[in-house]
Amino acid sequence: MECETATDWIIDEKDLREVGEDKWIDSKTVQTTIPGVEYNITAFPNDDTDGEHEVAFFLYVETRVVKGKFPGN
């Protein structure tokens, strides 16, 4: 199964600057067109895990079984 998905995530500079060391900021949870599948993005703007100061982004996808939404259920 293939599903295109997109989102806009605008982070206010003030909010970004207020994220402390070893802290993160989350996007809103986005529902996809596939029943039971949603995702969100997490940004670590002060990531220093390898000695370099950088921004790390992670994509979290959550799935759950939704009965009655697919043939055979």
C-alpha positions as CSV (number, residue, x, y, z in Angstrom):
1,M,0.0,0.0,0.0
2,E,1.3,3.5,-0.9
3,C,0.2,6.7,0.8
4,E,1.6,10.2,0.2
5,T,1.5,12.4,3.2
6,A,2.5,16.0,3.9
7,T,2.4,18.6,6.6
8,D,3.5,22.1,7.3
9,W,5.2,22.7,10.7
10,I,6.0,26.4,11.4
11,I,8.0,26.8,14.6
12,D,8.1,30.3,16.1
13,E,11.8,31.4,16.6
14,K,11.0,32.4,20.2
15,D,9.6,29.0,21.0
16,L,12.7,27.3,19.4
17,R,15.1,29.4,21.4
18,E,13.3,28.5,24.6
19,V,13.8,24.8,24.1
20,G,16.4,23.8,26.7
21,E,19.4,21.5,26.4
22,D,18.3,17.9,26.0
23,K,14.7,19.0,25.4
24,W,12.6,18.8,22.3
25,I,9.6,20.3,20.6
26,D,6.8,18.2,19.0
27,S,4.6,18.9,16.0
28,K,0.9,18.2,16.2
29,T,-0.2,14.7,15.5
30,V,-1.2,14.2,11.8
31,Q,-3.9,11.7,10.7
32,T,-3.2,10.1,7.4
33,T,-5.6,8.9,4.8
34,I,-4.9,5.3,6.0
35,P,-7.3,4.4,8.8
36,G,-5.4,3.9,12.1
37,V,-2.1,5.5,10.9
38,E,-0.9,8.9,12.3
39,Y,2.4,10.5,12.8
40,N,4.2,13.4,14.4
41,I,7.7,15.0,14.1
42,T,10.0,15.8,17.0
43,A,12.8,18.2,16.8
44,F,15.8,18.4,19.1
45,P,17.3,21.8,18.3
46,N,20.2,21.5,20.8
47,D,21.3,18.0,19.9
48,D,24.9,17.4,20.9
49,T,25.1,13.5,20.9
50,D,28.2,13.4,18.8
51,G,30.0,16.5,19.9
52,E,28.5,18.6,17.1
53,H,25.8,21.2,17.7
54,E,23.0,20.4,15.3
55,V,19.3,19.9,15.0
56,A,17.9,16.4,14.9
57,F,14.4,15.5,13.6
58,F,12.6,12.3,14.2
59,L,9.5,11.0,12.5
60,Y,7.2,8.9,14.7
61,V,4.6,6.8,13.1
62,E,1.8,5.1,15.1
63,T,-0.4,2.4,13.7
64,R,-3.4,0.6,15.2
65,V,-5.8,-1.9,13.8
66,V,-9.2,-0.4,12.9
67,K,-11.8,-3.1,12.4
68,G,-14.2,-2.8,9.6
69,K,-12.1,-0.4,7.5
70,F,-10.5,-3.0,5.3
71,P,-12.1,-5.9,3.2
72,G,-12.2,-9.0,5.3
73,N,-12.5,-7.3,8.7
